[in-house]
Amino acid sequence: MSKITDKKYIIMIGIVFAAVFAIYNIITLLIFKEKNDVFWLSYVFVCVGFAANILVSYLTFKKSDAEAIFMNIPLMSFSVFYFLAELFASFIFMLFRFVVSPTLAVVVQSIMLLIYIIFAVLALINKGVIDDINRDIQTKVRTIKNLSIQVKLMEDQCLDPELKRELHKVQEGIRFSDPMTTDVIEDIDDMIHSKVKELKYLCSNNDKNGAIQVCYQLSSYISERNMLLKNSK
C-alpha cells in the first residue's frame, strides 16, 4: 500500500470517527441536562475510545504491507465494533446515571477498553511480524535478481558462442531459482555469490575455459540449492 493510499485511508477513517463522535456529543450534551460523575466518566471513556481508534487507524495503515489481523478478525473491524459498543455502553450509563454507581461505570468500560487494547496490540504485533517476513522476502528476491542481472550482463558482453550458452543457462537457473533462504542452503548461497564474482573476473579477463568451468559449478550449486529447498518445505 502506497503512502498516498495510507494517508487517504487514515483521513477517511478519521473523518468517519470524527463525524460519529460529533453526533454523539450533540446528542448527549444536549439531551442530558443534569450531569453527574457517571455521565462525565462515561464521556471520558468515549473520548479515550475515540483517540485510541484514531491512533490504531494510523498505526494500521502506516507503511502497511500487511493487514493487522488477530484470530482471523481484522483490527479495523474490531476497532469499529469497540467504538460502537463504547458509544452504546456510555449512552446507557448516562441514561441511568442516577441509578448505577460510578464504580460500575468505570469497571465495565475499563474492561471493554483493556480488551480492545490487548486485541489491538496483538494484531499490530502480528502485522509487524508479517511485514518483517515480507521485507525479508523482498530483500532475498532483490538479491537473486541482482545476481541474475550480473550474469545477464556477462552473457550480453560475451562474444564466444559456447561460453554465451553456458552463461545463459546460469542466468536462467538463478532467475527462476527460489528466492527463499534457510540455514540449510546458507553455505551454498555464499558459494553462489562467490562463484558469480569469480565468473565476472574470469569473463573480464577473457578466460573462457575457467569461466565455463565456473558456469558448470554454478549450475550444479543452483540445482543442489533448489533440491534442498524443495526437501525442506
PLY file of the C-alpha trace (Angstrom):
ply
format ascii 1.0
element vertex 233
property float x
property float y
property float z
element edge 232
property int vertex1
property int vertex2
end_header
0.00 0.00 0.00
1.48 3.34 -1.03
1.97 6.26 1.33
-0.65 8.23 -0.61
-3.16 5.43 -0.11
-2.16 5.18 3.57
-2.88 8.88 4.09
-6.16 8.64 2.19
-7.43 5.80 4.38
-6.26 7.48 7.58
-8.03 10.71 6.64
-11.22 8.90 5.59
-11.36 6.82 8.77
-10.55 9.89 10.86
-13.41 11.80 9.24
-15.87 8.96 9.89
-14.87 8.63 13.55
-14.92 12.42 13.99
-18.40 12.64 12.46
-19.75 9.88 14.71
-18.07 11.46 17.74
-19.55 14.87 16.86
-23.06 13.40 16.54
-22.58 11.64 19.88
-21.55 14.93 21.52
-24.53 16.79 20.10
-26.95 14.15 21.33
-25.52 13.56 24.80
-24.60 17.12 25.73
-27.95 18.49 24.63
-30.24 15.70 25.83
-28.76 15.15 29.28
-29.23 18.38 31.17
-28.23 17.10 34.60
-24.76 15.63 34.58
-23.12 13.72 37.41
-19.94 11.66 37.90
-21.32 8.68 35.95
-22.06 10.93 32.99
-18.60 12.52 32.89
-16.81 9.21 33.48
-18.67 7.67 30.56
-17.93 10.71 28.44
-14.21 10.42 29.23
-14.20 6.75 28.16
-15.79 7.71 24.84
-13.09 10.35 24.31
-10.38 7.80 25.12
-12.00 5.30 22.76
-12.12 7.91 20.01
-8.43 8.79 20.48
-7.45 5.10 20.63
-9.26 4.37 17.37
-7.56 7.24 15.56
-4.16 6.06 16.84
-4.83 2.43 15.87
-6.02 3.52 12.41
-2.76 5.42 11.92
-0.62 2.50 13.09
-2.62 0.04 10.99
-2.16 1.87 7.69
1.27 3.38 8.33
3.69 1.83 5.78
1.31 -1.11 5.58
2.47 -4.23 3.74
0.08 -6.49 5.64
-3.29 -6.24 7.28
-3.44 -6.14 11.07
-5.37 -9.31 11.98
-5.73 -11.37 15.13
-7.75 -14.59 15.38
-8.85 -14.01 11.77
-10.52 -10.72 12.77
-9.22 -7.54 11.06
-8.18 -4.91 13.59
-10.14 -2.16 11.85
-13.34 -4.21 12.05
-12.75 -4.82 15.74
-11.99 -1.10 16.23
-15.33 -0.12 14.73
-17.10 -2.74 16.85
-15.40 -1.49 20.04
-16.12 2.16 19.29
-19.81 1.49 18.63
-20.00 -0.74 21.72
-18.42 2.02 23.83
-20.84 4.60 22.44
-23.75 2.34 23.33
-22.43 1.46 26.79
-21.67 5.06 27.70
-25.11 6.16 26.50
-26.78 3.51 28.68
-24.76 4.58 31.71
-25.64 8.22 31.03
-29.29 7.29 30.69
-29.28 5.52 34.06
-26.68 7.84 35.62
-28.70 8.30 38.79
-29.19 4.56 39.27
-25.81 2.96 38.58
-22.69 3.65 40.62
-19.56 5.37 39.26
-17.61 2.22 40.15
-19.75 0.04 37.89
-19.41 2.52 35.03
-15.63 2.58 35.40
-15.25 -1.21 35.74
-17.39 -2.12 32.73
-15.89 0.48 30.39
-12.36 -0.17 31.62
-12.72 -3.87 30.80
-14.01 -3.00 27.33
-11.10 -0.63 26.74
-8.50 -3.10 28.01
-9.87 -5.90 25.82
-9.62 -3.55 22.84
-6.06 -2.53 23.73
-4.96 -6.17 24.13
-6.54 -7.12 20.80
-5.02 -4.09 19.04
-1.53 -4.75 20.40
-1.61 -8.43 19.42
-2.93 -7.59 15.93
-0.25 -4.92 15.41
2.44 -7.34 16.61
1.15 -9.91 14.13
1.19 -7.26 11.40
4.77 -6.32 12.30
5.90 -9.95 12.07
4.26 -10.34 8.65
5.79 -7.05 7.47
9.24 -8.25 8.57
8.76 -11.53 6.70
7.60 -9.68 3.57
10.56 -7.31 3.73
12.94 -10.26 4.17
11.42 -12.00 1.14
11.68 -8.80 -0.92
15.34 -8.42 0.06
16.08 -12.00 -0.97
14.20 -11.55 -4.24
16.26 -8.43 -4.98
19.47 -10.33 -4.17
18.57 -13.16 -6.58
17.51 -10.64 -9.21
20.79 -8.75 -8.82
22.81 -11.93 -9.34
20.71 -12.76 -12.40
21.33 -9.29 -13.82
25.08 -9.59 -13.26
25.23 -12.87 -15.19
22.93 -11.45 -17.89
25.34 -8.56 -18.43
28.21 -11.03 -18.77
26.14 -13.00 -21.29
25.34 -9.89 -23.33
29.00 -8.85 -23.43
30.29 -12.34 -24.25
31.31 -12.96 -27.89
32.13 -16.66 -27.60
29.06 -18.81 -28.50
29.96 -21.70 -26.20
30.57 -19.54 -23.16
27.50 -17.47 -24.00
25.31 -20.60 -23.89
26.68 -21.60 -20.50
26.21 -18.08 -19.14
22.61 -18.15 -20.35
22.00 -21.44 -18.52
23.40 -19.97 -15.32
21.40 -16.77 -15.74
18.17 -18.70 -16.28
18.94 -21.00 -13.34
19.43 -18.05 -10.99
16.48 -16.16 -12.42
14.00 -18.97 -11.77
15.57 -20.08 -8.52
13.50 -19.96 -5.32
14.36 -16.64 -3.59
13.85 -18.08 -0.11
16.89 -18.73 2.06
17.23 -21.09 5.02
20.08 -22.27 7.22
20.20 -25.44 5.12
21.35 -23.59 2.00
23.26 -20.74 3.62
26.65 -22.19 2.65
25.52 -22.86 -0.94
24.23 -19.28 -1.24
27.62 -17.99 -0.13
29.34 -20.19 -2.70
26.99 -18.99 -5.46
27.74 -15.37 -4.62
31.46 -16.12 -4.55
31.34 -18.01 -7.87
29.43 -15.19 -9.58
32.19 -12.78 -8.53
34.81 -15.25 -9.79
32.89 -15.65 -13.07
32.81 -11.90 -13.53
36.57 -11.72 -13.03
37.26 -14.58 -15.49
34.97 -13.10 -18.15
36.58 -9.69 -17.85
39.97 -11.37 -18.37
38.75 -13.45 -21.34
39.46 -16.73 -19.55
36.96 -18.85 -21.48
37.90 -22.27 -20.08
37.95 -21.04 -16.50
34.63 -19.23 -16.98
32.97 -22.33 -18.44
34.16 -24.45 -15.52
32.69 -21.90 -13.09
29.42 -21.97 -15.06
29.29 -25.76 -14.61
29.89 -25.32 -10.87
27.25 -22.62 -10.60
24.67 -24.76 -12.41
25.44 -27.60 -10.02
25.14 -25.34 -6.95
21.85 -23.89 -8.18
20.43 -27.35 -8.82
21.53 -28.55 -5.38
20.11 -25.39 -3.79
16.71 -25.89 -5.39
16.65 -29.55 -4.36
17.49 -28.77 -0.73
14.88 -26.02 -0.58
12.24 -28.34 -2.04
13.04 -31.07 0.50
13.00 -28.61 3.42
9.42 -27.48 2.73
0 1
1 2
2 3
3 4
4 5
5 6
6 7
7 8
8 9
9 10
10 11
11 12
12 13
13 14
14 15
15 16
16 17
17 18
18 19
19 20
20 21
21 22
22 23
23 24
24 25
25 26
26 27
27 28
28 29
29 30
30 31
31 32
32 33
33 34
34 35
35 36
36 37
37 38
38 39
39 40
40 41
41 42
42 43
43 44
44 45
45 46
46 47
47 48
48 49
49 50
50 51
51 52
52 53
53 54
54 55
55 56
56 57
57 58
58 59
59 60
60 61
61 62
62 63
63 64
64 65
65 66
66 67
67 68
68 69
69 70
70 71
71 72
72 73
73 74
74 75
75 76
76 77
77 78
78 79
79 80
80 81
81 82
82 83
83 84
84 85
85 86
86 87
87 88
88 89
89 90
90 91
91 92
92 93
93 94
94 95
95 96
96 97
97 98
98 99
99 100
100 101
101 102
102 103
103 104
104 105
105 106
106 107
107 108
108 109
109 110
110 111
111 112
112 113
113 114
114 115
115 116
116 117
117 118
118 119
119 120
120 121
121 122
122 123
123 124
124 125
125 126
126 127
127 128
128 129
129 130
130 131
131 132
132 133
133 134
134 135
135 136
136 137
137 138
138 139
139 140
140 141
141 142
142 143
143 144
144 145
145 146
146 147
147 148
148 149
149 150
150 151
151 152
152 153
153 154
154 155
155 156
156 157
157 158
158 159
159 160
160 161
161 162
162 163
163 164
164 165
165 166
166 167
167 168
168 169
169 170
170 171
171 172
172 173
173 174
174 175
175 176
176 177
177 178
178 179
179 180
180 181
181 182
182 183
183 184
184 185
185 186
186 187
187 188
188 189
189 190
190 191
191 192
192 193
193 194
194 195
195 196
196 197
197 198
198 199
199 200
200 201
201 202
202 203
203 204
204 205
205 206
206 207
207 208
208 209
209 210
210 211
211 212
212 213
213 214
214 215
215 216
216 217
217 218
218 219
219 220
220 221
221 222
222 223
223 224
224 225
225 226
226 227
227 228
228 229
229 230
230 231
231 232
